[in-house]
Amino acid sequence: MKLTTWICCTLLIFYGLCASVFALSGFNLLLFFCAGNTVIYRSLLSLAGVAALWLLYWLLAFRPTKYVS
């Protein structure tokens, strides 16, 4: 459970960095890593959605910020 959460966080940080490079320079870094293959590109983007849903579930189910004041 903890490893899955770390993997999802790492994926979303990577996608965020690729999106910021694209927003600032116009160069699509994620598409570059996929070697221009749109099938791989779209499957990686769908993986970002799954990672975001997993983290939302984790935040709602386990409430890691419950005792933060």
C-alpha positions in Angstrom: 0.0 0.0 0.0 2.8 2.4 0.9 4.9 1.5 -2.1 1.9 2.0 -4.4 1.4 5.5 -3.0 5.1 6.4 -3.4 4.9 5.2 -7.1 1.8 7.2 -7.8 3.3 10.3 -6.2 6.5 9.9 -8.2 4.5 9.5 -11.5 2.4 12.6 -10.8 5.6 14.6 -10.0 7.1 13.4 -13.3 4.0 14.3 -15.3 3.9 17.7 -13.6 7.5 18.4 -14.6 6.8 17.3 -18.2 3.7 19.5 -18.3 5.7 22.5 -16.9 8.4 22.0 -19.6 5.7 21.9 -22.2 4.0 25.0 -20.9 7.1 27.1 -20.6 8.9 26.0 -23.8 6.4 24.3 -26.1 8.5 21.2 -26.2 6.5 18.1 -25.3 9.0 16.2 -23.1 6.6 13.2 -22.4 6.1 12.7 -26.2 9.8 12.9 -26.6 10.3 10.1 -24.0 7.7 8.0 -25.9 9.7 8.5 -29.1 6.7 10.0 -30.8 4.5 6.9 -30.4 1.0 8.2 -29.7 -0.3 4.8 -28.3 2.4 4.8 -25.6 1.8 8.6 -25.0 -1.9 8.1 -24.4 -1.4 5.1 -22.2 1.0 7.1 -20.0 -1.5 9.9 -19.8 -4.2 7.4 -18.7 -1.7 6.1 -16.1 -1.6 9.7 -14.7 -5.3 9.6 -14.2 -5.2 6.2 -12.4 -2.4 7.6 -10.2 -4.4 10.6 -9.3 -7.5 8.5 -8.5 -5.3 6.3 -6.3 -4.0 9.3 -4.4 -7.5 10.7 -4.0 -8.7 7.3 -2.6 -5.6 7.2 -0.3 -6.3 10.7 1.0 -10.0 10.0 1.7 -9.6 6.5 3.1 -6.6 7.0 5.4 -6.7 10.7 6.1 -3.0 11.3 6.6 -3.5 14.9 7.5 -6.0 14.1 10.3 -3.7 14.9 13.1 -1.9 17.9 11.5 -2.9 21.0 13.2 
